[in-house]
Amino acid sequence: MSSLPTWIFADGTRLEGVQTLDAISQASGVAIPTSAQPWFAPLPNGTLLAGSPVFLELDGYDPNGGPLSFTVSSDNPDLIEATVLVNNQSLRISVAGYGDLVIHLFDHLVPRVTQRVTGLAEAGFYDGLLFHQVINGMSILGGDPTGTGGGGSA
């Protein structure tokens, strides 16, 4: 990279420096919503496996910058429980050569892990660490100061 910020798009094209929303929209192929009404992107149909949760990210905007609220329902509540998660923390990490990575922490499922990870992040533990294993399209592993997967925090 020769300048920051650098925008790298799915098709491999790059834009460098501060860009307008129109330039980013054109390069990414993602239209800027122009409706005068609040809007939500439609959710795709999906398959639910018995006993397995499915988390859906909601994408919406209000042209006046107002707050958006979400509700969910199931047409068969005996079979599928629909729940809106609230107050879960996210951790944003800046990754060199990639950009920002947002990790959803799911406090309601693993509160002790969330507390530990956020405490380490706030203390600077992860600063400068590498992802020691990357499996394309599947997972990344990091957080080990030795870079081997065998270290970590005490």
CYANA upper distance limits for C-alpha pairs under 8 A (distance plus 0.5 A):
  1 MET  CA      6 THR  CA      7.42
  1 MET  CA     97 GLY  CA      8.08
  2 SER  CA     16 GLU  CA      8.37
  3 SER  CA     16 GLU  CA      6.63
  3 SER  CA     17 GLY  CA      6.65
  4 LEU  CA     16 GLU  CA      7.06
  4 LEU  CA     17 GLY  CA      6.06
  4 LEU  CA     18 VAL  CA      8.39
  5 PRO  CA     16 GLU  CA      6.52
  5 PRO  CA     17 GLY  CA      5.58
  5 PRO  CA     18 VAL  CA      6.94
  6 THR  CA     14 ARG  CA      7.38
  6 THR  CA     15 LEU  CA      6.31
  6 THR  CA     16 GLU  CA      4.88
  6 THR  CA     17 GLY  CA      6.55
  7 TRP  CA     14 ARG  CA      5.88
  7 TRP  CA     15 LEU  CA      5.48
  7 TRP  CA     16 GLU  CA      6.62
  8 ILE  CA     12 GLY  CA      6.73
  8 ILE  CA     13 THR  CA      6.43
  8 ILE  CA     14 ARG  CA      5.06
  8 ILE  CA     15 LEU  CA      7.21
  9 PHE  CA     13 THR  CA      5.98
  9 PHE  CA     14 ARG  CA      6.78
  9 PHE  CA     27 ALA  CA      7.82
  9 PHE  CA     28 SER  CA      6.57
 10 ALA  CA     28 SER  CA      8.06
 13 THR  CA     27 ALA  CA      8.14
 15 LEU  CA     19 GLN  CA      8.23
 19 GLN  CA     23 ALA  CA      6.68
 19 GLN  CA     24 ILE  CA      7.09
 20 THR  CA     24 ILE  CA      6.90
 21 LEU  CA     25 SER  CA      6.44
 21 LEU  CA     32 ILE  CA      8.39
 22 ASP  CA     26 GLN  CA      6.58
 22 ASP  CA     32 ILE  CA      8.20
 23 ALA  CA     27 ALA  CA      6.63
 24 ILE  CA     28 SER  CA      6.42
 25 SER  CA     29 GLY  CA      6.22
 25 SER  CA     30 VAL  CA      5.62
 25 SER  CA     31 ALA  CA      6.15
 25 SER  CA     32 ILE  CA      6.96
 26 GLN  CA     30 VAL  CA      7.49
 26 GLN  CA     31 ALA  CA      7.99
 34 THR  CA     63 PRO  CA      8.19
 35 SER  CA     39 TRP  CA      8.02
 35 SER  CA     63 PRO  CA      7.71
 36 ALA  CA     63 PRO  CA      6.61
 37 GLN  CA     62 ASP  CA      7.23
 37 GLN  CA     63 PRO  CA      7.29
 38 PRO  CA     60 GLY  CA      7.81
 38 PRO  CA     61 TYR  CA      6.21
 38 PRO  CA     62 ASP  CA      4.83
 38 PRO  CA     63 PRO  CA      6.97
 38 PRO  CA     68 LEU  CA      8.48
 39 TRP  CA     60 GLY  CA      5.83
 39 TRP  CA     61 TYR  CA      6.10
 39 TRP  CA     62 ASP  CA      7.15
 40 PHE  CA     58 LEU  CA      7.80
 40 PHE  CA     59 ASP  CA      6.18
 40 PHE  CA     60 GLY  CA      4.60
 40 PHE  CA     61 TYR  CA      7.28
 41 ALA  CA     58 LEU  CA      7.75
 41 ALA  CA     59 ASP  CA      6.00
 41 ALA  CA     60 GLY  CA      6.60
 43 LEU  CA     58 LEU  CA      8.43
 48 LEU  CA     52 SER  CA      7.54
 48 LEU  CA     53 PRO  CA      8.17
 48 LEU  CA     54 VAL  CA      7.52
 49 LEU  CA     53 PRO  CA      8.38
 60 GLY  CA     68 LEU  CA      8.24
 61 TYR  CA     65 GLY  CA      7.95
 61 TYR  CA     68 LEU  CA      7.79
 62 ASP  CA     66 GLY  CA      6.18
 62 ASP  CA     67 PRO  CA      7.75
 62 ASP  CA     68 LEU  CA      7.59
 70 PHE  CA     84 VAL  CA      7.83
 71 THR  CA     84 VAL  CA      7.22
 72 VAL  CA     82 ALA  CA      6.41
 72 VAL  CA     83 THR  CA      6.93
 72 VAL  CA     84 VAL  CA      7.10
 73 SER  CA     77 PRO  CA      8.32
 73 SER  CA     81 GLU  CA      8.46
 73 SER  CA     82 ALA  CA      6.04
 73 SER  CA     83 THR  CA      8.29
 74 SER  CA     80 ILE  CA      6.83
 74 SER  CA     81 GLU  CA      7.22
 74 SER  CA     82 ALA  CA      6.41
 76 ASN  CA     80 ILE  CA      6.55
 77 PRO  CA     81 GLU  CA      6.00
 77 PRO  CA     82 ALA  CA      8.05
 88 ASN  CA    104 HIS  CA      7.93
 88 ASN  CA    105 LEU  CA      7.14
 88 ASN  CA    106 PHE  CA      6.09
 88 ASN  CA    107 ASP  CA      5.98
 88 ASN  CA    108 HIS  CA      7.76
 89 GLN  CA    104 HIS  CA      6.94
 89 GLN  CA    105 LEU  CA      6.21
 89 GLN  CA    106 PHE  CA      7.46
 89 GLN  CA    107 ASP  CA      7.25
 90 SER  CA    102 VAL  CA      6.95
 90 SER  CA    103 ILE  CA      5.97
 90 SER  CA    104 HIS  CA      5.00
 90 SER  CA    105 LEU  CA      6.09
 91 LEU  CA    102 VAL  CA      6.11
 91 LEU  CA    103 ILE  CA      5.59
 91 LEU  CA    104 HIS  CA      7.05
 91 LEU  CA    105 LEU  CA      7.72
 91 LEU  CA    118 THR  CA      7.93
 92 ARG  CA    100 ASP  CA      6.89
 92 ARG  CA    101 LEU  CA      6.10
 92 ARG  CA    102 VAL  CA      4.93
 92 ARG  CA    103 ILE  CA      6.87
 93 ILE  CA    100 ASP  CA      6.02
 93 ILE  CA    101 LEU  CA      5.67
 93 ILE  CA    102 VAL  CA      6.94
 94 SER  CA     98 TYR  CA      8.38
 94 SER  CA     99 GLY  CA      6.05
 94 SER  CA    100 ASP  CA      4.88
 94 SER  CA    101 LEU  CA      6.74
 95 VAL  CA     99 GLY  CA      5.67
 95 VAL  CA    100 ASP  CA      6.38
 95 VAL  CA    101 LEU  CA      7.31
105 LEU  CA    110 VAL  CA      8.44
105 LEU  CA    114 THR  CA      6.43
106 PHE  CA    110 VAL  CA      6.99
106 PHE  CA    111 PRO  CA      8.19
106 PHE  CA    114 THR  CA      7.95
107 ASP  CA    111 PRO  CA      5.11
107 ASP  CA    114 THR  CA      6.32
110 VAL  CA    114 THR  CA      6.68
111 PRO  CA    115 GLN  CA      6.61
112 ARG  CA    116 ARG  CA      6.69
113 VAL  CA    117 VAL  CA      6.58
114 THR  CA    118 THR  CA      6.55
115 GLN  CA    119 GLY  CA      6.52
116 ARG  CA    120 LEU  CA      6.69
117 VAL  CA    121 ALA  CA      6.64
118 THR  CA    122 GLU  CA      6.55
119 GLY  CA    123 ALA  CA      6.70
120 LEU  CA    124 GLY  CA      6.87
120 LEU  CA    125 PHE  CA      5.74
120 LEU  CA    126 TYR  CA      7.58
121 ALA  CA    125 PHE  CA      6.23
121 ALA  CA    126 TYR  CA      6.42
121 ALA  CA    127 ASP  CA      8.38
126 TYR  CA    143 GLY  CA      6.49
126 TYR  CA    145 PRO  CA      8.47
129 LEU  CA    142 GLY  CA      7.81
129 LEU  CA    143 GLY  CA      7.04
129 LEU  CA    144 ASP  CA      7.63
129 LEU  CA    145 PRO  CA      6.60
129 LEU  CA    147 GLY  CA      8.15
130 LEU  CA    142 GLY  CA      6.73
130 LEU  CA    143 GLY  CA      7.99
130 LEU  CA    144 ASP  CA      8.35
130 LEU  CA    145 PRO  CA      8.41
130 LEU  CA    147 GLY  CA      7.06
131 PHE  CA    140 ILE  CA      6.99
131 PHE  CA    141 LEU  CA      5.94
131 PHE  CA    142 GLY  CA      4.71
131 PHE  CA    143 GLY  CA      7.74
131 PHE  CA    147 GLY  CA      7.90
132 HIS  CA    140 ILE  CA      8.32
132 HIS  CA    141 LEU  CA      6.46
132 HIS  CA    142 GLY  CA      6.15
132 HIS  CA    144 ASP  CA      8.17
132 HIS  CA    147 GLY  CA      5.70
132 HIS  CA    148 THR  CA      6.72
132 HIS  CA    149 GLY  CA      7.23
133 GLN  CA    140 ILE  CA      6.19
133 GLN  CA    141 LEU  CA      5.61
133 GLN  CA    142 GLY  CA      7.62
134 VAL  CA    139 SER  CA      6.54
134 VAL  CA    140 ILE  CA      4.95
134 VAL  CA    141 LEU  CA      6.96
135 ILE  CA    139 SER  CA      5.73
135 ILE  CA    140 ILE  CA      6.71
141 LEU  CA    149 GLY  CA      8.33
142 GLY  CA    147 GLY  CA      8.19
142 GLY  CA    149 GLY  CA      8.05
143 GLY  CA    152 GLY  CA      6.87
144 ASP  CA    148 THR  CA      7.38
144 ASP  CA    149 GLY  CA      6.34
144 ASP  CA    150 GLY  CA      7.63
144 ASP  CA    151 GLY  CA      5.66
144 ASP  CA    152 GLY  CA      4.99
144 ASP  CA    153 SER  CA      8.11
145 PRO  CA    151 GLY  CA      6.91
145 PRO  CA    152 GLY  CA      6.67
146 THR  CA    150 GLY  CA      7.80
146 THR  CA    151 GLY  CA      6.17
146 THR  CA    152 GLY  CA      8.09
147 GLY  CA    151 GLY  CA      8.05
